[in-house]
Amino acid sequence: MTLSEFMNEVARKADTGKTQINAAETRRVLSEAFILLSKMKSADATNVIAKGIASGAKKKAK
């Protein structure tokens, strides 16, 4: 999966009847998240990503 495909998939899942977030807004938020990650030490950024993946896995299991 490319970065663009990833962002598009996130945008599709984030835009619900409750949240109504469009693709441009989702891409902007993801872009800011990646900018913040790029400013972190690699170990810290990896830790944040690992925690996010673990959180997603818990939500998926429900």
DSSP file (Angstrom, degrees, kcal/mol; ACC not computed):
  #  RESIDUE AA STRUCTURE BP1 BP2  ACC     N-H-->O    O-->H-N    N-H-->O    O-->H-N    TCO  KAPPA ALPHA  PHI   PSI    X-CA   Y-CA   Z-CA
    1    1 A M              0   0    0      0, 0.0     2,-0.1     0, 0.0     0, 0.0   0.000 360.0 360.0 360.0 132.2    0.0    0.0    0.0
    2    2 A T     >  -     0   0    0      1,-0.1     4,-2.5     4,-0.0     5,-0.1  -0.367 360.0-108.0 -81.5 167.1    1.3    3.4   -0.9
    3    3 A L  H  > S+     0   0    0      2,-0.2     4,-2.7     1,-0.2     5,-0.2   0.907 121.8  51.8 -60.7 -41.7    1.2    6.4    1.3
    4    4 A S  H  > S+     0   0    0      2,-0.2     4,-2.5     1,-0.2    -1,-0.2   0.920 109.9  47.9 -62.2 -44.7   -1.5    7.9   -0.9
    5    5 A E  H  > S+     0   0    0      2,-0.2     4,-2.4     1,-0.2    -1,-0.2   0.898 111.5  51.9 -62.2 -40.6   -3.6    4.7   -0.7
    6    6 A F  H  X S+     0   0    0     -4,-2.5     4,-2.4     2,-0.2    -2,-0.2   0.940 110.9  46.6 -60.2 -48.5   -3.2    4.7    3.0
    7    7 A M  H  X S+     0   0    0     -4,-2.7     4,-2.4     1,-0.2    -2,-0.2   0.895 112.2  50.6 -63.6 -40.4   -4.4    8.3    3.4
    8    8 A N  H  X S+     0   0    0     -4,-2.5     4,-2.3     2,-0.2    -1,-0.2   0.901 110.6  49.2 -64.2 -40.7   -7.3    7.7    1.1
    9    9 A E  H  X S+     0   0    0     -4,-2.4     4,-2.0     2,-0.2    -2,-0.2   0.909 111.2  49.3 -65.3 -42.1   -8.4    4.6    3.1
   10   10 A V  H  X S+     0   0    0     -4,-2.4     4,-2.5     1,-0.2     5,-0.2   0.926 110.3  51.7 -61.2 -43.9   -8.1    6.6    6.3
   11   11 A A  H  X S+     0   0    0     -4,-2.4     4,-1.8     1,-0.2    -2,-0.2   0.906 108.6  50.8 -60.3 -42.7  -10.2    9.3    4.8
   12   12 A R  H  < S+     0   0    0     -4,-2.3    -1,-0.2     1,-0.2    -2,-0.2   0.900 115.2  42.5 -62.2 -40.0  -12.9    6.8    3.7
   13   13 A K  H  < S+     0   0    0     -4,-2.0    -2,-0.2     1,-0.2    -1,-0.2   0.818 113.6  51.4 -77.7 -29.9  -13.1    5.3    7.2
   14   14 A A  H  < S+     0   0    0     -4,-2.5     2,-1.5    -5,-0.2     7,-0.4   0.792  90.5  82.6 -77.4 -28.1  -12.9    8.7    9.0
   15   15 A D     <  +     0   0    0     -4,-1.8     2,-0.2    -5,-0.2    -1,-0.1  -0.613  63.3 149.1 -83.4  90.3  -15.8   10.3    7.0
   16   16 A T     >  -     0   0    0     -2,-1.5     4,-2.5     1,-0.0     5,-0.1  -0.662  64.4-100.0-114.3 171.9  -18.8    8.9    8.9
   17   17 A G  T  4 S+     0   0    0     -2,-0.2    -1,-0.0     1,-0.2    -2,-0.0   0.800 123.8  48.0 -60.4 -28.5  -22.3   10.4    9.4
   18   18 A K  T  4 S+     0   0    0      1,-0.1    -1,-0.2     3,-0.0    -3,-0.1   0.894 124.0  25.5 -80.1 -42.4  -21.1   11.3   12.9
   19   19 A T  T  4 S-     0   0    0     -5,-0.2    -2,-0.2     2,-0.1    -4,-0.1   0.845  75.6-162.6 -95.7 -37.2  -17.8   13.0   12.1
   20   20 A Q     <  +     0   0    0     -4,-2.5     2,-0.5     1,-0.2    -5,-0.2   0.930  24.6 165.3  49.4  56.5  -18.2   14.2    8.5
   21   21 A I        -     0   0    0     -7,-0.4    -1,-0.2   -10,-0.1    -2,-0.1  -0.892  26.5-141.7-100.3 125.5  -14.5   14.7    7.9
   22   22 A N     >  -     0   0    0     -2,-0.5     4,-2.2     1,-0.1     5,-0.2  -0.338  25.2-102.8 -85.0 171.3  -13.6   15.1    4.2
   23   23 A A  H  > S+     0   0    0      1,-0.2     4,-2.7     2,-0.2     5,-0.2   0.870 119.2  54.1 -61.7 -39.8  -10.5   13.6    2.5
   24   24 A A  H  > S+     0   0    0      1,-0.2     4,-2.1     2,-0.2    -1,-0.2   0.913 110.2  46.7 -63.3 -42.3   -8.6   17.0    2.4
   25   25 A E  H  > S+     0   0    0      2,-0.2     4,-2.3     1,-0.2    -1,-0.2   0.912 112.7  50.0 -65.1 -42.2   -9.1   17.5    6.2
   26   26 A T  H  X S+     0   0    0     -4,-2.2     4,-2.6     1,-0.2    -2,-0.2   0.926 110.6  49.3 -62.5 -44.9   -8.0   13.9    6.8
   27   27 A R  H  X S+     0   0    0     -4,-2.7     4,-2.6     1,-0.2    -1,-0.2   0.885 110.2  51.7 -62.3 -38.7   -4.9   14.3    4.7
   28   28 A R  H  X S+     0   0    0     -4,-2.1     4,-2.2     2,-0.2    -1,-0.2   0.921 111.2  46.7 -64.7 -43.6   -4.0   17.6    6.4
   29   29 A V  H  X S+     0   0    0     -4,-2.3     4,-2.2     2,-0.2    -2,-0.2   0.926 113.8  47.7 -64.7 -44.8   -4.3   15.9    9.9
   30   30 A L  H  X S+     0   0    0     -4,-2.6     4,-2.5     1,-0.2    -2,-0.2   0.905 109.9  53.7 -62.7 -40.4   -2.2   12.9    8.8
   31   31 A S  H  X S+     0   0    0     -4,-2.6     4,-2.1     1,-0.2    -1,-0.2   0.918 109.1  48.2 -59.5 -44.5    0.4   15.2    7.2
   32   32 A E  H  X S+     0   0    0     -4,-2.2     4,-2.4     2,-0.2    -1,-0.2   0.883 109.8  52.9 -63.9 -38.2    0.7   17.1   10.5
   33   33 A A  H  X S+     0   0    0     -4,-2.2     4,-2.5     1,-0.2    -2,-0.2   0.923 110.0  47.6 -63.0 -43.6    1.1   13.8   12.4
   34   34 A F  H  X S+     0   0    0     -4,-2.5     4,-2.2     2,-0.2    -2,-0.2   0.863 109.4  53.8 -66.8 -34.9    3.9   12.7   10.1
   35   35 A I  H  X S+     0   0    0     -4,-2.1     4,-0.9     2,-0.2    -2,-0.2   0.931 110.3  47.1 -63.2 -44.6    5.6   16.1   10.5
   36   36 A L  H >< S+     0   0    0     -4,-2.4     3,-0.7     1,-0.2     4,-0.5   0.922 111.8  50.5 -62.4 -43.6    5.5   15.7   14.3
   37   37 A L  H >< S+     0   0    0     -4,-2.5     3,-1.2     1,-0.2    -1,-0.2   0.881 105.4  57.2 -61.1 -37.8    6.8   12.1   14.0
   38   38 A S  H 3< S+     0   0    0     -4,-2.2    -1,-0.2     1,-0.3    -2,-0.2   0.744 103.5  53.9 -66.9 -22.4    9.7   13.3   11.8
   39   39 A K  T << S+     0   0    0     -4,-0.9    -1,-0.3    -3,-0.7    -2,-0.2   0.549  96.6  86.3 -87.5  -8.9   10.8   15.7   14.5
   40   40 A M  S <  S-     0   0    0     -3,-1.2     2,-0.1    -4,-0.5    -3,-0.0  -0.501  92.3 -94.2 -89.2 158.7   11.0   12.9   17.1
   41   41 A K     >  -     0   0    0     -2,-0.2     4,-2.8     1,-0.1     5,-0.3  -0.430  42.0-112.9 -63.3 148.3   13.9   10.6   17.8
   42   42 A S  H  > S+     0   0    0      1,-0.2     4,-2.7     2,-0.2     5,-0.2   0.883 116.2  51.3 -54.9 -43.0   13.5    7.4   15.8
   43   43 A A  H  > S+     0   0    0      1,-0.2     4,-2.0     2,-0.2    -1,-0.2   0.899 112.5  46.1 -63.9 -40.2   13.0    5.3   19.0
   44   44 A D  H  > S+     0   0    0      2,-0.2     4,-2.3    -3,-0.2    -2,-0.2   0.913 113.3  48.7 -68.5 -42.4   10.3    7.7   20.3
   45   45 A A  H  X S+     0   0    0     -4,-2.8     4,-2.5     1,-0.2    -2,-0.2   0.912 111.9  49.7 -63.6 -42.2    8.5    7.8   16.9
   46   46 A T  H  X S+     0   0    0     -4,-2.7     4,-2.7    -5,-0.3    -1,-0.2   0.893 109.6  51.8 -62.9 -39.9    8.6    4.1   16.6
   47   47 A N  H  X S+     0   0    0     -4,-2.0     4,-2.3     2,-0.2    -2,-0.2   0.909 109.8  48.8 -62.7 -43.6    7.2    3.7   20.1
   48   48 A V  H  X S+     0   0    0     -4,-2.3     4,-2.2     2,-0.2    -2,-0.2   0.926 113.2  47.3 -62.5 -44.8    4.3    6.1   19.3
   49   49 A I  H  X S+     0   0    0     -4,-2.5     4,-2.5     2,-0.2    -2,-0.2   0.918 111.2  51.2 -63.3 -43.7    3.5    4.2   16.1
   50   50 A A  H  X S+     0   0    0     -4,-2.7     4,-2.4     1,-0.2    -1,-0.2   0.901 110.5  48.7 -61.2 -41.6    3.7    0.8   17.9
   51   51 A K  H  X S+     0   0    0     -4,-2.3     4,-2.4     2,-0.2    -1,-0.2   0.887 110.8  51.2 -65.6 -38.5    1.3    2.1   20.6
   52   52 A G  H  X S+     0   0    0     -4,-2.2     4,-2.3     2,-0.2    -2,-0.2   0.901 110.7  48.1 -64.6 -41.3   -1.1    3.4   17.8
   53   53 A I  H  X S+     0   0    0     -4,-2.5     4,-2.4     2,-0.2    -2,-0.2   0.909 111.4  50.2 -64.7 -42.5   -1.0    0.0   16.1
   54   54 A A  H  X S+     0   0    0     -4,-2.4     4,-1.9     2,-0.2    -2,-0.2   0.903 110.7  49.9 -63.0 -40.8   -1.7   -1.8   19.4
   55   55 A S  H  X S+     0   0    0     -4,-2.4     4,-2.0     1,-0.2    -2,-0.2   0.913 110.8  49.7 -63.5 -42.6   -4.6    0.6   20.1
   56   56 A G  H  X S+     0   0    0     -4,-2.3     4,-2.4     1,-0.2    -2,-0.2   0.888 108.1  53.5 -62.8 -39.1   -6.0   -0.1   16.6
   57   57 A A  H  X S+     0   0    0     -4,-2.4     4,-1.8     1,-0.2    -1,-0.2   0.884 108.0  50.6 -64.1 -38.3   -5.7   -3.9   17.1
   58   58 A K  H  X S+     0   0    0     -4,-1.9     4,-0.8     2,-0.2    -1,-0.2   0.914 111.9  46.8 -64.8 -42.5   -7.7   -3.6   20.3
   59   59 A K  H >< S+     0   0    0     -4,-2.0     3,-0.5     1,-0.2    -2,-0.2   0.875 111.4  51.7 -67.3 -36.9  -10.4   -1.6   18.6
   60   60 A K  H 3< S+     0   0    0     -4,-2.4    -1,-0.2     1,-0.2    -2,-0.2   0.854 105.3  56.4 -66.8 -34.9  -10.5   -4.1   15.7
   61   61 A A  H 3<        0   0    0     -4,-1.8    -1,-0.2     1,-0.3    -2,-0.2   0.703 360.0 360.0 -71.9 -19.3  -10.9   -7.0   18.1
   62   62 A K    <<        0   0    0     -4,-0.8    -1,-0.3    -3,-0.5    -2,-0.1   0.489 360.0 360.0 -72.7 360.0  -14.0   -5.6   19.7
